[in-house]
Amino acid sequence: MEKKLLRFKLNGLEYEIFINPKTLLVDVIRDHIGFTGTKKGCESGSCGACTVMVEDMAVKSCSVLAMQVEGMNVTTVEGLEKNGKLSPIQEAFLDYGAFQCGFCTPGMLMSATALLKENEGKVLTEEEIREGIEGNICRCTGYNSIIRAIEAVSKGEYKEG
Amino acid sequence: MIHDFHYLRPDSLQEAMTMLSEYGDRSKILCGGQSLLIVMRQGMVAPEYVIDIKHLNELNYIRFDEKKGLAIGATTTHRAIEKSDVIKRRYPVIADMENRLASIQTRNWGTIGGNLAHADPAGDPAPVLIVLGAEITLASLKGERTMLLEEFFVDYFTTQLNEDEIIKEINVPVLPPRSGCAYQKFNLLRNDMGIVGVAVKVTLNEAGVCTDAKICLGNAGRVPIRARKAEGAVIGQKYDEKLFAEAGKIASEECEPVSDIHASEEFRRHLVSVLTRRMLVAAWKAI
């Protein structure tokens, strides 16, 4: 199969790679570039473990053809920290114990980050937070600690940098 | 595993139609891919050519005109529809339906044109758009044709689209005064596909008598089904919960649901009956 050139930005760095056009975004991120923070769970768009941000929008990278992010900015969990410091939502997840096995965490963090970005300066209600992570399944926590962590950031208890 | 394909990326609708006319049924239009990639991964669909139109901004729009109503371009995402101020104001039933369609991630990338082209009878947009009287415009190099959305669906995952045609736009007329709509699906998780879904639109005259009713059942047959006998039972009548229960029973008899892992045929008919009654109440109260 003729390979195609894909140009896009991942976590602020520009990449130019040649791929089989059927390659999914999650496989480009994990296998071609080597960022394995993004997880593959159900591989059918149900579990949300593979969630990344494309232009600050949460999407499921197992259900996006990589060729479709041509020229776009993609952010994975590796792109959340700045200058070696964890982002507010990452700090909050640690403080609130918002994970056990950790498999859903990268996707959960990306959905939470997109939700917080979309609602900057607004204190989110519990219902809005639950809706914001509706596409991410966690088998361990029962969600409550995750919701408390997002709530804390939304209330401004954690500051950037 | 997805089969290999040639990837085509047209720069315009015109170019996409040219590609379709050349490759026909050896090709498949890909937009958000939230449905298509899943069936391609299962090997159920294996096109030789994939024509990617996700980036075509000429089909990415929501326009409202007081006379012509609402026009939504085929590559508009579910999320854009959900968040649209004019849709929230003029067609809240559409915004609410979109808010419960799959997950945010899917709505961010998936598009209205892709959803309708996929023609899954459990899809949420079709029943709601059908009771609103929506039309769909298909385009090919030969020209355009417009039809009622309810005539667009032929069978499971099958539509009126010819192999050289592409969905261009969905139009929703302005609702007459004193009209109300409601949609609900029954499922176990809030944003799952509906085991059954029911959409209702009613229009009343000044005396509160129903002059028009449309009831559309989702996932209760091969395609979204209009419950015409149930509609007939309501037209000419005033608000009457006993009558709505009767209409629900009638609707449950004019659909053809299957039994599957999610629900038996009998249970689906029961759900149609209950949801039809509830949506008639809700549509009436939405006026």
Boltz contact constraints between the chains, C-beta under 6 A:
constraints:
  - contact:
      token1: [A, 1]
      token2: [B, 4]
      max_distance: 6.0
  - contact:
      token1: [A, 4]
      token2: [B, 7]
      max_distance: 6.0
  - contact:
      token1: [A, 21]
      token2: [B, 7]
      max_distance: 6.0
  - contact:
      token1: [A, 22]
      token2: [B, 2]
      max_distance: 6.0
  - contact:
      token1: [A, 44]
      token2: [B, 38]
      max_distance: 6.0
  - contact:
      token1: [A, 51]
      token2: [B, 105]
      max_distance: 6.0
  - contact:
      token1: [A, 57]
      token2: [B, 108]
      max_distance: 6.0
  - contact:
      token1: [A, 58]
      token2: [B, 104]
      max_distance: 6.0
  - contact:
      token1: [A, 58]
      token2: [B, 105]
      max_distance: 6.0
  - contact:
      token1: [A, 59]
      token2: [B, 105]
      max_distance: 6.0
  - contact:
      token1: [A, 59]
      token2: [B, 108]
      max_distance: 6.0
  - contact:
      token1: [A, 59]
      token2: [B, 109]
      max_distance: 6.0
  - contact:
      token1: [A, 60]
      token2: [B, 105]
      max_distance: 6.0
  - contact:
      token1: [A, 63]
      token2: [B, 34]
      max_distance: 6.0
  - contact:
      token1: [A, 63]
      token2: [B, 37]
      max_distance: 6.0
  - contact:
      token1: [A, 65]
      token2: [B, 33]
      max_distance: 6.0
  - contact:
      token1: [A, 67]
      token2: [B, 7]
      max_distance: 6.0
  - contact:
      token1: [A, 68]
      token2: [B, 54]
      max_distance: 6.0
  - contact:
      token1: [A, 134]
      token2: [B, 103]
      max_distance: 6.0
  - contact:
      token1: [A, 134]
      token2: [B, 191]
      max_distance: 6.0
  - contact:
      token1: [A, 135]
      token2: [B, 103]
      max_distance: 6.0
  - contact:
      token1: [A, 135]
      token2: [B, 104]
      max_distance: 6.0
  - contact:
      token1: [A, 135]
      token2: [B, 105]
      max_distance: 6.0
